[in-house]
Amino acid sequence: MSVSHLSALKSRHADLDAKIANEERRPSPDTALVAQMKKQKLRIKEEMAATA
């Protein structure tokens, strides 16, 4: 995979990390949304590991 694809994955991973942190700081976080975002973040991390 290209360097730009890896950069895009890293950017999406960081974006999801921020969104998860913001959701978890809410008084009543949406646990289903947090779980979905964590799974998506893990898939991105696995894809990054496979391309490295």
mmJSON file of the N, C-alpha and C atoms, coordinates in Angstrom:
{"data_MODEL":{"atom_site":{
"group_PDB":["ATOM","ATOM","ATOM","ATOM","ATOM","ATOM","ATOM","ATOM","ATOM","ATOM","ATOM","ATOM","ATOM","ATOM","ATOM","ATOM","ATOM","ATOM","ATOM","ATOM","ATOM","ATOM","ATOM","ATOM","ATOM","ATOM","ATOM","ATOM","ATOM","ATOM","ATOM","ATOM","ATOM","ATOM","ATOM","ATOM","ATOM","ATOM","ATOM","ATOM","ATOM","ATOM","ATOM","ATOM","ATOM","ATOM","ATOM","ATOM","ATOM","ATOM","ATOM","ATOM","ATOM","ATOM","ATOM","ATOM","ATOM","ATOM","ATOM","ATOM","ATOM","ATOM","ATOM","ATOM","ATOM","ATOM","ATOM","ATOM","ATOM","ATOM","ATOM","ATOM","ATOM","ATOM","ATOM","ATOM","ATOM","ATOM","ATOM","ATOM","ATOM","ATOM","ATOM","ATOM","ATOM","ATOM","ATOM","ATOM","ATOM","ATOM","ATOM","ATOM","ATOM","ATOM","ATOM","ATOM","ATOM","ATOM","ATOM","ATOM","ATOM","ATOM","ATOM","ATOM","ATOM","ATOM","ATOM","ATOM","ATOM","ATOM","ATOM","ATOM","ATOM","ATOM","ATOM","ATOM","ATOM","ATOM","ATOM","ATOM","ATOM","ATOM","ATOM","ATOM","ATOM","ATOM","ATOM","ATOM","ATOM","ATOM","ATOM","ATOM","ATOM","ATOM","ATOM","ATOM","ATOM","ATOM","ATOM","ATOM","ATOM","ATOM","ATOM","ATOM","ATOM","ATOM","ATOM","ATOM","ATOM","ATOM","ATOM","ATOM","ATOM","ATOM","ATOM","ATOM"],
"id":[1,2,3,4,5,6,7,8,9,10,11,12,13,14,15,16,17,18,19,20,21,22,23,24,25,26,27,28,29,30,31,32,33,34,35,36,37,38,39,40,41,42,43,44,45,46,47,48,49,50,51,52,53,54,55,56,57,58,59,60,61,62,63,64,65,66,67,68,69,70,71,72,73,74,75,76,77,78,79,80,81,82,83,84,85,86,87,88,89,90,91,92,93,94,95,96,97,98,99,100,101,102,103,104,105,106,107,108,109,110,111,112,113,114,115,116,117,118,119,120,121,122,123,124,125,126,127,128,129,130,131,132,133,134,135,136,137,138,139,140,141,142,143,144,145,146,147,148,149,150,151,152,153,154,155,156],
"type_symbol":["N","C","C","N","C","C","N","C","C","N","C","C","N","C","C","N","C","C","N","C","C","N","C","C","N","C","C","N","C","C","N","C","C","N","C","C","N","C","C","N","C","C","N","C","C","N","C","C","N","C","C","N","C","C","N","C","C","N","C","C","N","C","C","N","C","C","N","C","C","N","C","C","N","C","C","N","C","C","N","C","C","N","C","C","N","C","C","N","C","C","N","C","C","N","C","C","N","C","C","N","C","C","N","C","C","N","C","C","N","C","C","N","C","C","N","C","C","N","C","C","N","C","C","N","C","C","N","C","C","N","C","C","N","C","C","N","C","C","N","C","C","N","C","C","N","C","C","N","C","C","N","C","C","N","C","C"],
"label_atom_id":["N","CA","C","N","CA","C","N","CA","C","N","CA","C","N","CA","C","N","CA","C","N","CA","C","N","CA","C","N","CA","C","N","CA","C","N","CA","C","N","CA","C","N","CA","C","N","CA","C","N","CA","C","N","CA","C","N","CA","C","N","CA","C","N","CA","C","N","CA","C","N","CA","C","N","CA","C","N","CA","C","N","CA","C","N","CA","C","N","CA","C","N","CA","C","N","CA","C","N","CA","C","N","CA","C","N","CA","C","N","CA","C","N","CA","C","N","CA","C","N","CA","C","N","CA","C","N","CA","C","N","CA","C","N","CA","C","N","CA","C","N","CA","C","N","CA","C","N","CA","C","N","CA","C","N","CA","C","N","CA","C","N","CA","C","N","CA","C","N","CA","C","N","CA","C","N","CA","C","N","CA","C"],
"label_alt_id":[null,null,null,null,null,null,null,null,null,null,null,null,null,null,null,null,null,null,null,null,null,null,null,null,null,null,null,null,null,null,null,null,null,null,null,null,null,null,null,null,null,null,null,null,null,null,null,null,null,null,null,null,null,null,null,null,null,null,null,null,null,null,null,null,null,null,null,null,null,null,null,null,null,null,null,null,null,null,null,null,null,null,null,null,null,null,null,null,null,null,null,null,null,null,null,null,null,null,null,null,null,null,null,null,null,null,null,null,null,null,null,null,null,null,null,null,null,null,null,null,null,null,null,null,null,null,null,null,null,null,null,null,null,null,null,null,null,null,null,null,null,null,null,null,null,null,null,null,null,null,null,null,null,null,null,null],
"label_comp_id":["MET","MET","MET","SER","SER","SER","VAL","VAL","VAL","SER","SER","SER","HIS","HIS","HIS","LEU","LEU","LEU","SER","SER","SER","ALA","ALA","ALA","LEU","LEU","LEU","LYS","LYS","LYS","SER","SER","SER","ARG","ARG","ARG","HIS","HIS","HIS","ALA","ALA","ALA","ASP","ASP","ASP","LEU","LEU","LEU","ASP","ASP","ASP","ALA","ALA","ALA","LYS","LYS","LYS","ILE","ILE","ILE","ALA","ALA","ALA","ASN","ASN","ASN","GLU","GLU","GLU","GLU","GLU","GLU","ARG","ARG","ARG","ARG","ARG","ARG","PRO","PRO","PRO","SER","SER","SER","PRO","PRO","PRO","ASP","ASP","ASP","THR","THR","THR","ALA","ALA","ALA","LEU","LEU","LEU","VAL","VAL","VAL","ALA","ALA","ALA","GLN","GLN","GLN","MET","MET","MET","LYS","LYS","LYS","LYS","LYS","LYS","GLN","GLN","GLN","LYS","LYS","LYS","LEU","LEU","LEU","ARG","ARG","ARG","ILE","ILE","ILE","LYS","LYS","LYS","GLU","GLU","GLU","GLU","GLU","GLU","MET","MET","MET","ALA","ALA","ALA","ALA","ALA","ALA","THR","THR","THR","ALA","ALA","ALA"],
"label_asym_id":["A","A","A","A","A","A","A","A","A","A","A","A","A","A","A","A","A","A","A","A","A","A","A","A","A","A","A","A","A","A","A","A","A","A","A","A","A","A","A","A","A","A","A","A","A","A","A","A","A","A","A","A","A","A","A","A","A","A","A","A","A","A","A","A","A","A","A","A","A","A","A","A","A","A","A","A","A","A","A","A","A","A","A","A","A","A","A","A","A","A","A","A","A","A","A","A","A","A","A","A","A","A","A","A","A","A","A","A","A","A","A","A","A","A","A","A","A","A","A","A","A","A","A","A","A","A","A","A","A","A","A","A","A","A","A","A","A","A","A","A","A","A","A","A","A","A","A","A","A","A","A","A","A","A","A","A"],
"label_entity_id":["1","1","1","1","1","1","1","1","1","1","1","1","1","1","1","1","1","1","1","1","1","1","1","1","1","1","1","1","1","1","1","1","1","1","1","1","1","1","1","1","1","1","1","1","1","1","1","1","1","1","1","1","1","1","1","1","1","1","1","1","1","1","1","1","1","1","1","1","1","1","1","1","1","1","1","1","1","1","1","1","1","1","1","1","1","1","1","1","1","1","1","1","1","1","1","1","1","1","1","1","1","1","1","1","1","1","1","1","1","1","1","1","1","1","1","1","1","1","1","1","1","1","1","1","1","1","1","1","1","1","1","1","1","1","1","1","1","1","1","1","1","1","1","1","1","1","1","1","1","1","1","1","1","1","1","1"],
"label_seq_id":[1,1,1,2,2,2,3,3,3,4,4,4,5,5,5,6,6,6,7,7,7,8,8,8,9,9,9,10,10,10,11,11,11,12,12,12,13,13,13,14,14,14,15,15,15,16,16,16,17,17,17,18,18,18,19,19,19,20,20,20,21,21,21,22,22,22,23,23,23,24,24,24,25,25,25,26,26,26,27,27,27,28,28,28,29,29,29,30,30,30,31,31,31,32,32,32,33,33,33,34,34,34,35,35,35,36,36,36,37,37,37,38,38,38,39,39,39,40,40,40,41,41,41,42,42,42,43,43,43,44,44,44,45,45,45,46,46,46,47,47,47,48,48,48,49,49,49,50,50,50,51,51,51,52,52,52],
"pdbx_PDB_ins_code":[null,null,null,null,null,null,null,null,null,null,null,null,null,null,null,null,null,null,null,null,null,null,null,null,null,null,null,null,null,null,null,null,null,null,null,null,null,null,null,null,null,null,null,null,null,null,null,null,null,null,null,null,null,null,null,null,null,null,null,null,null,null,null,null,null,null,null,null,null,null,null,null,null,null,null,null,null,null,null,null,null,null,null,null,null,null,null,null,null,null,null,null,null,null,null,null,null,null,null,null,null,null,null,null,null,null,null,null,null,null,null,null,null,null,null,null,null,null,null,null,null,null,null,null,null,null,null,null,null,null,null,null,null,null,null,null,null,null,null,null,null,null,null,null,null,null,null,null,null,null,null,null,null,null,null,null],
"Cartn_x":[0.836,0.0,0.881,0.319,1.092,1.183,2.144,2.358,1.134,0.513,-0.665,-1.831,-1.956,-3.021,-2.767,-1.526,-1.179,-1.423,-1.091,-1.336,-2.825,-3.618,-5.071,-5.614,-5.097,-5.525,-5.161,-3.952,-3.52,-4.408,-4.773,-5.636,-7.02,-7.586,-8.9,-8.846,-7.73,-7.548,-7.534,-6.776,-6.689,-8.034,-8.748,-10.055,-11.035,-11.034,-11.915,-11.542,-10.25,-9.793,-10.351,-10.307,-10.837,-12.353,-13.044,-14.504,-14.901,-14.161,-14.438,-14.231,-13.132,-12.84,-13.928,-14.363,-15.422,-16.721,-17.072,-18.318,-18.248,-17.098,-16.961,-16.989,-16.684,-16.711,-18.115,-19.031,-20.405,-21.028,-21.989,-22.65,-23.311,-23.925,-24.564,-24.062,-22.87,-22.334,-23.172,-23.216,-23.917,-22.972,-23.194,-22.27,-22.249,-23.378,-23.413,-22.562,-22.643,-21.843,-20.355,-20.027,-18.632,-18.103,-18.88,-18.459,-18.252,-19.149,-19.041,-17.77,-17.503,-16.316,-15.03,-15.055,-13.878,-13.593,-14.641,-14.453,-13.888,-14.407,-13.916,-12.452,-12.123,-10.741,-9.815,-10.276,-9.478,-9.256,-10.291,-10.13,-9.093,-9.118,-8.142,-6.744,-6.624,-5.319,-4.786,-5.655,-5.229,-4.812,-5.503,-5.142,-3.781,-3.561,-2.259,-1.143,-1.37,-0.369,-0.067,-1.087,-0.905,-0.113,-0.207,0.487,1.889,2.185,3.524,4.571],
"Cartn_y":[-1.178,0.0,1.241,2.306,3.535,4.256,5.154,5.953,6.827,7.331,8.187,7.4,6.129,5.301,5.087,4.824,4.632,5.92,7.052,8.342,8.564,8.192,8.337,7.443,6.222,5.317,5.879,6.411,6.998,8.175,8.974,10.126,9.671,8.671,8.144,7.536,6.854,6.238,7.32,8.388,9.483,10.191,10.348,10.988,10.164,8.877,8.003,8.045,8.087,8.151,9.4,10.515,11.767,11.692,11.113,10.995,10.094,9.008,8.097,8.825,9.543,10.276,11.31,12.03,13.027,12.384,11.266,10.583,10.058,9.52,8.963,10.042,11.286,12.391,12.944,12.598,13.079,12.503,13.22,12.706,11.346,11.155,9.87,9.399,8.801,8.378,7.275,7.295,6.272,5.071,4.074,2.94,2.13,2.056,1.324,2.048,3.36,4.147,4.016,4.069,3.928,2.559,1.522,0.169,0.059,0.654,0.621,1.346,2.51,3.273,2.537,1.867,1.109,-0.055,-0.715,-1.809,-1.291,-0.151,0.457,0.871,1.415,1.823,0.603,-0.505,-1.732,-2.256,-2.213,-2.656,-1.803,-0.506,0.393,0.067,-0.174,-0.51,-1.807,-2.788,-4.056,-3.861,-2.999,-2.723,-2.007,-1.097,-0.406,-1.401,-2.332,-3.317,-4.229,-4.536,-5.416,-4.726,-3.405,-2.684,-2.283,-2.309,-1.871,-2.927],
"Cartn_z":[0.0,0.0,0.0,-0.467,-0.579,0.762,0.803,2.009,2.278,1.219,1.399,1.993,1.613,2.185,3.673,4.039,5.438,6.218,5.634,6.288,6.498,5.513,5.63,6.745,6.831,7.898,9.265,9.385,10.661,11.035,10.05,10.295,10.754,10.081,10.475,11.872,12.187,13.501,14.579,14.35,15.32,15.464,14.352,14.384,15.212,15.001,15.789,17.264,17.56,18.943,19.621,18.925,19.47,19.656,18.668,18.77,19.938,20.124,21.239,22.565,22.68,23.918,24.203,23.163,23.345,23.788,23.183,23.541,24.975,25.373,26.72,27.793,27.436,28.4,28.61,27.733,27.875,29.137,29.725,30.936,30.738,29.59,29.274,27.912,27.89,26.59,25.955,24.649,23.872,23.768,24.607,24.679,23.382,22.699,21.423,20.385,20.358,19.423,19.75,21.032,21.454,21.04,21.262,20.886,19.383,18.608,17.151,16.706,17.288,16.908,17.309,18.458,18.889,17.942,17.472,16.518,15.2,14.765,13.53,13.695,14.854,15.139,15.12,15.676,15.69,14.275,13.432,12.043,11.315,11.566,10.944,11.447,12.746,13.326,12.72,12.541,11.943,10.504,9.767,8.396,8.33,9.276,9.323,9.602,10.525,10.872,9.684,8.908,7.761,6.637,6.562,5.505,5.905,7.182,7.638,7.427],
"occupancy":[1.0,1.0,1.0,1.0,1.0,1.0,1.0,1.0,1.0,1.0,1.0,1.0,1.0,1.0,1.0,1.0,1.0,1.0,1.0,1.0,1.0,1.0,1.0,1.0,1.0,1.0,1.0,1.0,1.0,1.0,1.0,1.0,1.0,1.0,1.0,1.0,1.0,1.0,1.0,1.0,1.0,1.0,1.0,1.0,1.0,1.0,1.0,1.0,1.0,1.0,1.0,1.0,1.0,1.0,1.0,1.0,1.0,1.0,1.0,1.0,1.0,1.0,1.0,1.0,1.0,1.0,1.0,1.0,1.0,1.0,1.0,1.0,1.0,1.0,1.0,1.0,1.0,1.0,1.0,1.0,1.0,1.0,1.0,1.0,1.0,1.0,1.0,1.0,1.0,1.0,1.0,1.0,1.0,1.0,1.0,1.0,1.0,1.0,1.0,1.0,1.0,1.0,1.0,1.0,1.0,1.0,1.0,1.0,1.0,1.0,1.0,1.0,1.0,1.0,1.0,1.0,1.0,1.0,1.0,1.0,1.0,1.0,1.0,1.0,1.0,1.0,1.0,1.0,1.0,1.0,1.0,1.0,1.0,1.0,1.0,1.0,1.0,1.0,1.0,1.0,1.0,1.0,1.0,1.0,1.0,1.0,1.0,1.0,1.0,1.0,1.0,1.0,1.0,1.0,1.0,1.0],
"B_iso_or_equiv":[0.0,0.0,0.0,0.0,0.0,0.0,0.0,0.0,0.0,0.0,0.0,0.0,0.0,0.0,0.0,0.0,0.0,0.0,0.0,0.0,0.0,0.0,0.0,0.0,0.0,0.0,0.0,0.0,0.0,0.0,0.0,0.0,0.0,0.0,0.0,0.0,0.0,0.0,0.0,0.0,0.0,0.0,0.0,0.0,0.0,0.0,0.0,0.0,0.0,0.0,0.0,0.0,0.0,0.0,0.0,0.0,0.0,0.0,0.0,0.0,0.0,0.0,0.0,0.0,0.0,0.0,0.0,0.0,0.0,0.0,0.0,0.0,0.0,0.0,0.0,0.0,0.0,0.0,0.0,0.0,0.0,0.0,0.0,0.0,0.0,0.0,0.0,0.0,0.0,0.0,0.0,0.0,0.0,0.0,0.0,0.0,0.0,0.0,0.0,0.0,0.0,0.0,0.0,0.0,0.0,0.0,0.0,0.0,0.0,0.0,0.0,0.0,0.0,0.0,0.0,0.0,0.0,0.0,0.0,0.0,0.0,0.0,0.0,0.0,0.0,0.0,0.0,0.0,0.0,0.0,0.0,0.0,0.0,0.0,0.0,0.0,0.0,0.0,0.0,0.0,0.0,0.0,0.0,0.0,0.0,0.0,0.0,0.0,0.0,0.0,0.0,0.0,0.0,0.0,0.0,0.0],
"pdbx_formal_charge":[null,null,null,null,null,null,null,null,null,null,null,null,null,null,null,null,null,null,null,null,null,null,null,null,null,null,null,null,null,null,null,null,null,null,null,null,null,null,null,null,null,null,null,null,null,null,null,null,null,null,null,null,null,null,null,null,null,null,null,null,null,null,null,null,null,null,null,null,null,null,null,null,null,null,null,null,null,null,null,null,null,null,null,null,null,null,null,null,null,null,null,null,null,null,null,null,null,null,null,null,null,null,null,null,null,null,null,null,null,null,null,null,null,null,null,null,null,null,null,null,null,null,null,null,null,null,null,null,null,null,null,null,null,null,null,null,null,null,null,null,null,null,null,null,null,null,null,null,null,null,null,null,null,null,null,null],
"auth_seq_id":[1,1,1,2,2,2,3,3,3,4,4,4,5,5,5,6,6,6,7,7,7,8,8,8,9,9,9,10,10,10,11,11,11,12,12,12,13,13,13,14,14,14,15,15,15,16,16,16,17,17,17,18,18,18,19,19,19,20,20,20,21,21,21,22,22,22,23,23,23,24,24,24,25,25,25,26,26,26,27,27,27,28,28,28,29,29,29,30,30,30,31,31,31,32,32,32,33,33,33,34,34,34,35,35,35,36,36,36,37,37,37,38,38,38,39,39,39,40,40,40,41,41,41,42,42,42,43,43,43,44,44,44,45,45,45,46,46,46,47,47,47,48,48,48,49,49,49,50,50,50,51,51,51,52,52,52],
"auth_comp_id":["MET","MET","MET","SER","SER","SER","VAL","VAL","VAL","SER","SER","SER","HIS","HIS","HIS","LEU","LEU","LEU","SER","SER","SER","ALA","ALA","ALA","LEU","LEU","LEU","LYS","LYS","LYS","SER","SER","SER","ARG","ARG","ARG","HIS","HIS","HIS","ALA","ALA","ALA","ASP","ASP","ASP","LEU","LEU","LEU","ASP","ASP","ASP","ALA","ALA","ALA","LYS","LYS","LYS","ILE","ILE","ILE","ALA","ALA","ALA","ASN","ASN","ASN","GLU","GLU","GLU","GLU","GLU","GLU","ARG","ARG","ARG","ARG","ARG","ARG","PRO","PRO","PRO","SER","SER","SER","PRO","PRO","PRO","ASP","ASP","ASP","THR","THR","THR","ALA","ALA","ALA","LEU","LEU","LEU","VAL","VAL","VAL","ALA","ALA","ALA","GLN","GLN","GLN","MET","MET","MET","LYS","LYS","LYS","LYS","LYS","LYS","GLN","GLN","GLN","LYS","LYS","LYS","LEU","LEU","LEU","ARG","ARG","ARG","ILE","ILE","ILE","LYS","LYS","LYS","GLU","GLU","GLU","GLU","GLU","GLU","MET","MET","MET","ALA","ALA","ALA","ALA","ALA","ALA","THR","THR","THR","ALA","ALA","ALA"],
"auth_asym_id":["A","A","A","A","A","A","A","A","A","A","A","A","A","A","A","A","A","A","A","A","A","A","A","A","A","A","A","A","A","A","A","A","A","A","A","A","A","A","A","A","A","A","A","A","A","A","A","A","A","A","A","A","A","A","A","A","A","A","A","A","A","A","A","A","A","A","A","A","A","A","A","A","A","A","A","A","A","A","A","A","A","A","A","A","A","A","A","A","A","A","A","A","A","A","A","A","A","A","A","A","A","A","A","A","A","A","A","A","A","A","A","A","A","A","A","A","A","A","A","A","A","A","A","A","A","A","A","A","A","A","A","A","A","A","A","A","A","A","A","A","A","A","A","A","A","A","A","A","A","A","A","A","A","A","A","A"],
"auth_atom_id":["N","CA","C","N","CA","C","N","CA","C","N","CA","C","N","CA","C","N","CA","C","N","CA","C","N","CA","C","N","CA","C","N","CA","C","N","CA","C","N","CA","C","N","CA","C","N","CA","C","N","CA","C","N","CA","C","N","CA","C","N","CA","C","N","CA","C","N","CA","C","N","CA","C","N","CA","C","N","CA","C","N","CA","C","N","CA","C","N","CA","C","N","CA","C","N","CA","C","N","CA","C","N","CA","C","N","CA","C","N","CA","C","N","CA","C","N","CA","C","N","CA","C","N","CA","C","N","CA","C","N","CA","C","N","CA","C","N","CA","C","N","CA","C","N","CA","C","N","CA","C","N","CA","C","N","CA","C","N","CA","C","N","CA","C","N","CA","C","N","CA","C","N","CA","C","N","CA","C","N","CA","C"],
"pdbx_PDB_model_num":[1,1,1,1,1,1,1,1,1,1,1,1,1,1,1,1,1,1,1,1,1,1,1,1,1,1,1,1,1,1,1,1,1,1,1,1,1,1,1,1,1,1,1,1,1,1,1,1,1,1,1,1,1,1,1,1,1,1,1,1,1,1,1,1,1,1,1,1,1,1,1,1,1,1,1,1,1,1,1,1,1,1,1,1,1,1,1,1,1,1,1,1,1,1,1,1,1,1,1,1,1,1,1,1,1,1,1,1,1,1,1,1,1,1,1,1,1,1,1,1,1,1,1,1,1,1,1,1,1,1,1,1,1,1,1,1,1,1,1,1,1,1,1,1,1,1,1,1,1,1,1,1,1,1,1,1]
}}}
